Amino acid sequence: MSLTAKLILSPVLVAQAIGARSRLPRLPEPTGERAGVVGRGQVLRQVLLLLRALIDWWVQRIDGPEPVRPGPGPQVEEIPID
């Protein structure tokens, strides 16, 4: 749809919106105390962490194995067992 047509028809859309809003019934507020938990933040966080781990694994698999670096290995200290 061209910009000219949108500009010409925009007052019609606004009029329809105002008419629809005026015809909507207004519902009363519910009785009782407001209580409860909103959202599922912990579940969403776990899903996002899982998705991140999967993407990291996939990218690492595409890049190939890490190159082996020559040099001394980790230093291990012997602890006597008595």
N, C-alpha and C positions, 0 to 999 in steps of 0.2 A: 504494500500500500504506500502510496507516495506521501511525502510530507505535507503537501497541500491538502490532500484528502483528510489526513489526520487532524490538521489544524481546523478544517471546516467542520468535522464531525465531533471534535472534542466537547463543544457545549452540549451536544446531545448526550454524550456519555456522562457528563457531570449532572445533567438534569435527571437521567435515569438513576444515578447513584443517590442523589438527594431524595428522589421519590421512593426508592427501595428502602432507604434508611428510615424514612418517616412512616412507612407501612409495617415495619418490623415490630412485633410485640415486645414490650419490655418485661423481662422476667424478674420476679422479686428475688431478693437475696435469700439464700437458704438459711434456715434456722439452725441454731446449734453453734458449737465452738469450732473454730478453724483449727485443724490439727492434721498432721500427716508429714510425710517425707516427699519432697519434690525431687524428681530426677533419679537417675541410676548412675551417679558419678563413679562409684567404685568399679562397677561392671564395665563401664565405658573405658575407664583407665586401664583395666586389665586387657581388654580387647585391643586397645591402641598399643600397649606394650608388646602383646603377642604379634601384632601386625609389624611393628618395628623390628622385632627379632627375626621374623620370617624374611623381611626385606633385606636385613643385614646378612642373613645366611645366604640368600639368593645372590646378592651382589658379590659376596665373598666367593661363592661357587663359580660365578661367571669370570671373576678376575683371575682365578686359578690359585694354586697353593702359594703360600708365603715362601720366598726364597730362603734357603738355609744360609745363615751367616756363620762363617768360620770364626773360631775364637774360643776362648775358654768357656766352659759350661758354668752352671751355677755352682757357687761355693757351698759345700755341704760340711757341716760341723758334726763330728762324731760325738754322740752322747753316750757315756757308759751306762749300761743297764745293770744295776746291782740287785 
